[in-house]
Amino acid sequence: MNHADLIHRFIDAINDTDAAGRRATIEEILTPDCTYTDPEIAVEGHDALDAAFAALQQRIPPGSRFSLTAPVDAHHHQARFFWRFGDPEAGTPAATGSDVAVFADGRIRHLYAFFDAANT
């Protein structure tokens, strides 16, 4: 799987409301010692990341999803990508941001998320 494919699968994992499917994707695309850091949380490992995604799914309105807003920009062992969050039918996203991913052993090892101002 190339870097862009891994990022697309990461977005799939965030959006997945099926706990077993989400966990399988996390284990497939992220190293066991993975880290995820954003302005609100910092977690390490599959269990903590899965729990963070499950908690997010409990907080967000039904129908809300993350999606990429531009092609993944990757080189060497890193990539950056831009995303939006909200109801895909709505004209204005609830939030936007960008992430930087660092890869190791053909999987994502570190993710650093940056939030733009929420569009509320």
ABEGO torsion letter per residue (X at the ends): XBAAAAAAAAAAAAABABAAAAAAAAAAABBAABBBBBAABBBBEAAAAAAAAAAAAAABBBGBBBBBABBBBBBEABBBBBBBBEBAABABBABBBBBBBBBBGGBBABBBBBBBBBBX
